[in-house]
Amino acid sequence: MSLKCGIVGLPNVGKSTLFNCVSSGKAQSANFPFCTIEPNLGSTNVPDRRLEVLTDICHPQRTIPATVDIVDIAGLVKGASRGEGLGNQFLANIRECDAILHVLRCFDDGNVVHVDGSVDPVRDKEVVDTELQIKDLETVEARLSKCIKAAQAGDKDSRKLAALLTRYKEALQQGLSCRTVALVNEEEERLAHDLFLLTNKPVLYVCNVDDASAATGNAYVEAVKAAVKDENAGILIISARTESEIAEMEDYDDRQMFLEEMGLEESGVVRLIQEAYKLLGLRTFFTAGADECRAWTIHAGDKAPKAAGVIHTDFEKGFIRAEVIKYEDFVQYKSESAVRAAGKMGVEGKDYVVQDGDIMHFLFNV
């Protein structure tokens, strides 16, 4: 589906270490600023226990998980909007991403230098936010000037866009990101999407903590939570160093034992990948049988024909109906035939909104 999450933040906060843990790509990781210059792109499988359960039931010849693309982008510094450091390149790379994983340093370590000389994740967040906001303000002001002229000439669409841009401008001038501006209807949502503003992208703040704080967080994390409470954003606590150690373990039991010792139910990388998938507005439906169990990726809210088209464009063009089994029913009855016999097979038409976890079979005619 070619949607990407960009890992961003100041230099030396653990972005590339996390990227190496979650991605099949291998970014350089070192203790100096601008270690990452060119963006690194990696595609990683989305861990999903449901697919494992379906595989255990169906014993297919192959199992294919969903994937998500992660981009490790060069570190940003104060003045990036004016071209400082690798600023222009950073801003261009982040504009190409669909969502942001903003890594914040929430640990003390005298052996790892900080670009500003001290640890303060809220200040670091504000540095990145400010640079993105400055760039967005430039974009908004340029578009608003043109829209006002067109609106004065009687263009109704320009009048609507100008109203939205005016609200964005007011928010940005107050030091707020565009994502804090409430959109009143679907038309505004469409207009906002088409503007491609940096601070309107969905964001997950990733608090990179020391090993001891991986399970419960620390004072730095609490400060971040307070700072972002009014944003439409999520927070994830993770220890990049711990995750790098887990990534080097090849034995599953060793990894589980290590996690238990750390007081964790699952690795932070698993949670990060799953949250990145959700952040992009993606959902999963399954096909399950003796040949293949597969997780397919759709957008939240997609209807059955759209989901069919993910498998093959002919399925969408000639869509007739979809046979739908709820995941819980398949797990209970263990086969499609048993589900059908129990009267649990749903038959859905073109207006059916696919639910996360649906197991589907499409009937089509081309």
MIVEX-612358 format. One line per field, with one value per residue (C-alpha): residue number from 1; z, x, y. Coordinates in steps of 0.001 Angstrom, whole numbers, plus 524288, in hexadecimal, padded with zeros to 5 digits. Example, Ala and Ser with C-alpha at 12.3 -4.5 7.8 and 13.67 -1.06 7.14 Angstrom:
BEGIN
nr (1 2)
c3 (81E78 81BE4)
c1 (8300C 83566)
c2 (7EE6C 7FBDC)
//
This chain:
BEGIN
nr (1 2 3 4 5 6 7 8 9 10 11 12 13 14 15 16 17 18 19 20 21 22 23 24 25 26 27 28 29 30 31 32 33 34 35 36 37 38 39 40 41 42 43 44 45 46 47 48 49 50 51 52 53 54 55 56 57 58 59 60 61 62 63 64 65 66 67 68 69 70 71 72 73 74 75 76 77 78 79 80 81 82 83 84 85 86 87 88 89 90 91 92 93 94 95 96 97 98 99 100 101 102 103 104 105 106 107 108 109 110 111 112 113 114 115 116 117 118 119 120 121 122 123 124 125 126 127 128 129 130 131 132 133 134 135 136 137 138 139 140 141 142 143 144 145 146 147 148 149 150 151 152 153 154 155 156 157 158 159 160 161 162 163 164 165 166 167 168 169 170 171 172 173 174 175 176 177 178 179 180 181 182 183 184 185 186 187 188 189 190 191 192 193 194 195 196 197 198 199 200 201 202 203 204 205 206 207 208 209 210 211 212 213 214 215 216 217 218 219 220 221 222 223 224 225 226 227 228 229 230 231 232 233 234 235 236 237 238 239 240 241 242 243 244 245 246 247 248 249 250 251 252 253 254 255 256 257 258 259 260 261 262 263 264 265 266 267 268 269 270 271 272 273 274 275 276 277 278 279 280 281 282 283 284 285 286 287 288 289 290 291 292 293 294 295 296 297 298 299 300 301 302 303 304 305 306 307 308 309 310 311 312 313 314 315 316 317 318 319 320 321 322 323 324 325 326 327 328 329 330 331 332 333 334 335 336 337 338 339 340 341 342 343 344 345 346 347 348 349 350 351 352 353 354 355 356 357 358 359 360 361 362 363 364 365 366)
c3 (80000 80012 80C47 8149D 822BD 82485 830B6 83443 83F68 84334 8404C 8498B 85007 84B7C 83E75 836BD 841D1 841CC 832FA 83328 83CDE 83573 82776 81E2E 81A3F 821BF 824CB 829FC 8388D 83F2D 84A1A 84232 83BC0 82DA9 82D90 824BF 818AD 80E12 81297 814C2 81070 815C8 814E6 820B8 823AC 82C7E 837E6 83929 84260 83AC1 82EB4 836F5 83C2F 82E7C 82A08 83535 8315B 8227E 82159 81463 80AFC 80D89 816AA 81253 81C40 819E7 818B8 81BD9 81672 8200E 81C3B 824A3 821CC 824C3 831F5 83271 8397E 83D2A 830F7 827BF 821AD 81D8C 8184F 8246B 82588 81C11 81DD3 80FFE 80D43 81A17 81740 80971 80E3E 818E8 80F50 8078A 8136E 8174A 82602 82FDF 83A6C 84277 84AD7 8575F 85FF9 86DA6 873D5 87A31 8752D 875A9 86B4F 8611D 85D19 85B94 850E7 85AA4 865EC 86F2A 86F9D 86E58 865BF 86664 86188 856E9 852BD 8520A 849A6 83F7C 8408A 83EB5 8326F 82C7E 83080 82A51 81D91 81E1A 820DD 81486 80CD2 812EC 810E8 802AE 80009 807F1 8001C 7F376 7F94B 7FE45 7F0AE 7EA92 7F52A 7F2C9 7E485 7E87E 7E92C 7F3A6 7F510 7F756 801C2 80924 807E1 80C44 8189D 81BE5 818AB 82166 82CED 829F5 82964 8368B 83CBB 836FB 83B60 8492E 84872 8466F 83C44 831D0 83747 842FA 83A1F 83A58 82D04 82C46 82106 816A1 80CEB 81634 81877 809BD 808A1 81402 80E21 80122 807BB 80C12 817DC 8201D 82D41 828C4 82773 831E8 83C0A 8463C 8505D 85324 86066 85FE0 86E0B 87583 87803 885CC 880F7 87583 87CD2 884B3 87ED3 8867E 889A6 87BD5 8765E 87FBB 87B23 86CFD 87049 87680 86AD9 8609F 86803 85F3E 85299 84ABA 84C94 8530C 85BE5 85C17 865F0 860AF 863BF 85712 85DCC 8635E 85628 84F77 8590A 85693 847DE 848FB 84FB4 84602 84F7D 85265 86031 86356 85EB8 866DC 872EA 870E5 86F9F 87C18 88365 87E7C 882EC 874ED 86E9B 860DB 85A70 85836 849DC 84850 84E77 84646 8396E 83D1D 84128 83494 82CD2 83416 83315 82455 82563 820D7 82454 8214F 81B80 81929 80F5A 81521 80F20 80C8D 80225 80923 8151F 81243 81895 80F0D 81191 80F98 8147F 81FFC 81A76 80D77 807EE 802E2 7F45A 7F81A 8007C 7F54D 7EC7A 7F5A9 7F1DF 7E357 7DB9F 7D49D 7E1C0 7E3B8 7D5C8 7D5B4 7E40B 7E6DD 7F570 80095 809D4 8172B 82333 82FEE 83540 8422C 83B12 832AE 83EC9 8456F 83A20 8341D 825B3 81B9B 819E4 8287B 82925 81DD8 8242F 830C0 82950 82C7C 81E7D 81ABF 80CAB 80A31 7FEBB 7F954 804E6 80F4C 816EB 81950 827A3 82CEE 82DE8 82441 81CE6 80F21 8028C 7F69C 7EB9F 7DEF4 7D088 7C5FA)
c1 (80000 80C61 8094A 814F9 817AB 82366 82BEC 82FC3 8361E 84275 84FAB 8542C 84739 846E9 83FCB 84913 84A44 83B8D 83B2E 8450E 83C86 82FB2 83457 83A6D 842FE 84F84 8522A 85F4D 85EE0 86953 86BAD 86C62 862A2 85E4A 8625F 85680 856EA 84F57 8422C 8424F 83635 8328B 82687 822F8 818AB 80D70 80CDA 7FEFF 7FB7F 7EEF2 7F68A 7FE51 7F1AA 7EBEB 7F869 7F786 7E97F 7EB1C 7F911 7FAF1 80638 80A28 806E1 80847 80760 80409 80F7B 81227 81CAF 8254C 82E77 83A01 83BB6 8479B 8479E 84237 8483F 8439A 84312 83FA9 834CB 83F63 84807 8507C 856C0 84FC0 84344 83E27 840D6 83A73 82E2B 82D25 82E9D 82471 81AD3 81B66 8173C 8091F 80B2A 815AF 81C74 822C1 82DA5 830CD 83C8E 83781 843C6 85044 85D48 869C7 86FC1 86594 866C4 85ACF 85AE5 85651 85ECB 853FD 8485F 83B19 8315A 8270F 830DF 83537 8271C 82500 8312D 82C04 81E20 822A8 82A5A 81EEA 8156C 81DDC 81E15 80F73 80CE3 81453 80C0C 7FF3A 801CF 80564 7F912 7F06D 7F48F 7F082 7E3D1 7DF78 7E0F6 7D959 7CEDE 7CD2F 7CAFE 7BFA7 7C5ED 7BE35 7C837 7D301 7CAA3 7C989 7D7FE 7DB62 7D34C 7DAC9 7E7EE 7E4B2 7E26C 7EF1F 7F661 7F0FD 7F4F1 802AC 804CA 80182 80BCB 801D6 8024F 7F7DC 7F33C 7EDAA 7E3E0 7D6AA 7D0CD 7C222 7BE51 7C321 7C55C 7CEF1 7D598 7D795 7DCAD 7E5F1 7EB2C 7EDED 7F633 8008A 8045D 80F79 80905 7FC2A 801F7 7FE01 808CA 80D07 816C0 8208C 82706 83453 83764 8420F 840CD 83B7B 83061 82BF2 82043 81B9F 8217B 827F5 8270C 82B0A 81FB4 81627 81AD4 8186D 80ABF 8077B 80CEE 804FD 7F83A 7F0E7 7F634 7EFBC 7FB90 7FFC9 80B3D 8134C 81DF5 8295F 837A2 83F4D 84AF8 8428B 83C3B 8496D 84D3A 8407B 84272 84F65 8492A 845B4 83EE6 83095 83103 83CFC 835E7 829E1 8321D 83930 82C45 8270F 8334E 83105 822D2 81DB3 81310 81800 82307 821F3 824FD 818BC 810A3 8177C 814C4 80699 804C8 80B40 801A9 7F61B 7FBD9 7FB56 7ECD6 7EEC8 7E6CA 7E7D5 7DEEB 7E2BA 7E164 7E338 7E426 7ECBA 7F4BA 7F709 7F3F5 7F612 7F426 7EFA2 7F0E1 7E5C0 7E257 7D92E 7CB85 7CE03 7C260 7C230 7C4D4 7D0B9 7D5D9 7D3A8 7DBB3 7E752 7E7FA 7E5D8 7E021 7D6E1 7D0DF 7CCDF 7C836 7BFA3 7BBED 7AF44 7AF91 7B87B 7B773 7BC02 7BFF1 7C2F4 7D040 7CA8C 7C0F6 7CBA5 7D3D9 7C81E 7C397 7D114 7CCE9 7C4E3 7BB8F 7B903 7B689 7ACF8 7A5F6 7A49D 79E46 7A957 7AD36 7A98F 7A63C 7A921 7A765 7AE3B 7AB12 7B0E9 7BBCE 7C671 7C9A0 7D743 7D974 7CEE6 7D1B5 7CCA0 7C9A9 7C59B 7BC97 7BE7A 7BB8D 7C3E5)
c2 (80000 80858 81035 813F7 81791 82082 81F66 82D52 834B2 83BF3 835B0 82B0A 827B5 81980 81A63 811C6 807EC 8065B 805C3 7FA9E 7F358 7F4AD 7F415 7EAA7 7F62B 7F91D 8075C 80BC0 80EA7 816C9 82085 82D18 83656 83454 82620 82443 82CF6 825EF 82099 811E3 80A6D 7FD25 7F4A1 7EC6A 7E235 7E630 7DC92 7D769 7CC6F 7CA15 7C5F2 7BC56 7B66F 7B52D 7AE83 7A4C2 7A19F 7A0DB 79B8D 7A2C7 7A128 7AF40 7BA62 7C88D 7D3A2 7E1DE 7EB49 7F988 8028A 809EA 8150D 81969 827F0 83061 83754 84525 850C1 85E65 866DD 85BA8 863C8 86D67 8628A 8603D 852CB 849DE 85190 852F0 844A4 840A1 84879 84332 8352E 836A3 83CB9 8300B 82810 82591 82528 82888 8209D 82B74 825BB 82D1B 82A81 82757 821B1 826AE 82195 82987 820CB 824A5 832DE 83B7B 845AC 85014 84B75 846EE 83DB5 84458 83CFA 847B8 851CC 84845 8463A 854DF 856B6 84D29 85266 8606C 85D74 85614 860C2 86B60 863E4 86183 86FE5 87379 869E1 86E50 87CCF 87AC0 872C1 87BF0 887CB 88125 87BE0 8892C 88EFF 883D4 8849B 89329 88FE6 8872F 879A6 87245 8674C 8712C 877AE 86AC4 8680A 875CC 873E8 8677F 86D91 87921 86FEE 868DF 875C9 879F5 86D0B 86D58 87B5D 876D3 86C22 86148 8568B 85586 84881 84FEF 856E4 85007 84D1B 84EFE 845EF 83C78 84766 84E00 840EE 83FBD 84D9D 84B79 83EEC 84580 85013 8460F 84E27 848CB 84B29 84533 837A9 82DC9 82C4F 82276 8273C 81C77 81E78 817DB 81463 80D34 7FE92 8004E 80908 80082 7FAF1 806A6 812F9 81DF1 82C6C 83022 82823 82E87 83BE0 837E9 832FD 84012 8478C 84021 83E39 847B9 841FA 83767 82E9E 821F5 81E97 81220 80EC7 806E7 80455 80443 7FDF3 7F31D 7F0F1 7EFFD 7E54A 7DE10 7DF37 7D80D 7CC49 7C1AB 7B86D 7BB86 7B619 7BE4F 7CA74 7C755 7C4BA 7D19B 7D8E8 7D2B6 7D6DC 7E4B8 7E45F 7E51F 7DCD1 7DF4B 7E6AA 7F52F 7F30E 7EAC6 7F599 7FFF8 7F8FC 7F6A3 804D0 80989 8013F 80728 814D1 813A2 810A8 802A4 7F6A6 7E824 7DDF2 7CFCD 7C4FA 7B784 7AA06 79E4C 7A54D 7B22A 7BA17 7C860 7D59F 7E00F 7EE94 7F847 805E1 8071E 808F8 8021B 7FAC8 7ECD5 7EFC8 7F7F6 7ECDC 7E359 7EC32 7EAED 7DC8F 7DF15 7EA60 7E0E4 7DD6F 7EB82 7EDCB 7E1B1 7E17D 7DA28 7D7A2 7D3F9 7C88B 7CD27 7C579 7CC4B 7C885 7C3D2 7BAE0 7B4DE 7B232 7ABDF 7A342 7A0A9 7A05C 7A79B 79C28 79B4B 7A9EB 7A8E5 79D6E 7A53B 7B069 7B9BF 7BCD5 7CAB3 7CE70 7DCBE 7E600 7F1FA 7FAC0 7F1EA 7F8C3 7EEBB 7ECD3 7EA94 7DBEF 7D7AE 7CB16 7CCF6 7C5C8 7CDB6 7C9D9 7D161 7D0E2 7D740)
//
